[in-house]
Each structure stands twice: as C-alpha cells, then as structure tokens.
Amino acid sequence: ADKPLIDRSARKQAPTQLFRVTQPEDIARVFAALVEQQTPRKDVNGKKHQFDKPAVRAFYERLVIDGSDAGLAHLFALVSDGVIVATLLGIVHDRTFTTLLMSTDGERQRGVPASRPIIVEAMKYFVARGVNRFDLGLGEVADKGDLGVHETPLFDLYVAHNVAAAPGAWLHRTAGRLRRNRHVRQLQERFKPLQRR
C-alpha cells in the first residue's frame, strides 16, 4: 500500500489510518471488504445488490486491478485497529476524482459515520497531487454541506439515429416525464403494497 496518509507515529492521537492500496494482495483484501460491507445494502424496492451479479463484481475487480496500474482507478481503505472500517473506490479523469463505490462497516462506527473521514482524507491526498474537483456521486455523505458540495442535475440523452429507433427514444422520454410527475409518483406509492403480494 502507499504510505498511510495518517502517519503511524501519530497512532495515539489518530488510531485510524487511510491507505491507498496498489499491491495485488492489498487490492484483493480491500475489495473483498468493500463487497462484504456493500452486500447487505438492498435496493429500496428490495432488489438484489449489484454484487450479487458475478459479471458486475468481475467488472469492478478488473477495473481496480488494471486501472490502478494505469493511474485511473484508486482504491482507499480506512483502517482502525487493524480492521477495515470503510472503503472508497473511484477514478481520476481530467483532474476530477469521481466516486464509484463507497462502503462502511456500520457496526464498528458506534454512530459515527466513516464516510466523511475517508472522503476528507482522500481529498487531501488528491489535492496534494493536483486533483481539485470531486464528484461524490449519488447518495448521501455525512455533512456534505460542510465539504462545499453542490448538486449537479443529471440527464439522460437518448437520440434516435434512424426511424426504427424513434419509438424507443420516445418511450424513454415519456417514461422520464411520468417519473417526474407528482401525481404518478403518488399512484406508485399507493400501489406499492399490492406489488409486493
């Protein structure tokens, strides 16, 4: 692993250390922790986690291994008393770090989320290396506002390049408008219990 971003000599004051892992055996251990910490989290609709799909897991694992060598992918581990309590995986492109996956060992945090310290320390790591923009992705991070974060709207762009593709593009656009409609969302909420039967 890279030199810890929190110095070992400061162990008494800061028992938690952040590592960027680069060696194959470290990558394997931290990625396994990431998968283990993420897997219990289910989609709001009760769907399986993405790591339940072998192809998805293999994609991210390959990204970490190959991307780390190329300087594209960065995998971090927040370690406390020898235990990985949080992980962070992202990519760097055009002086921007984009978060792809993040996990925490909730049972060890005692009410203190590990998402914030791992992001703050990763930011320090990257700023020292000339990366000064951070995309924290979807989801919530504790006290995001304190980090100077602002939301950026995301859009899907579907363009029909021929007549045969036009119906698909129209359906996608219509579905998007329906999802944004307040009355449609209220109907969905009303019928959710029936869908689970």
Secondary structure, DSSP 8 states (H G I E B T S, - for coil): ----SS-GGGTTT--EEEEEE-SHHHHHHHHHHHHHHHTT---TT----GGGSHHHHHHHHHHHHHHHHHTSEEEEEEEETTEEEEEEEEEEETTEEEEEEEEE-GGGSTT--SHHHHHHHHHHHHHTTT--EEE--SS--TTGGGGT------------SSGGGHHHHHHHHHHHHHHH-HHHHHHHHHHHHHHT-
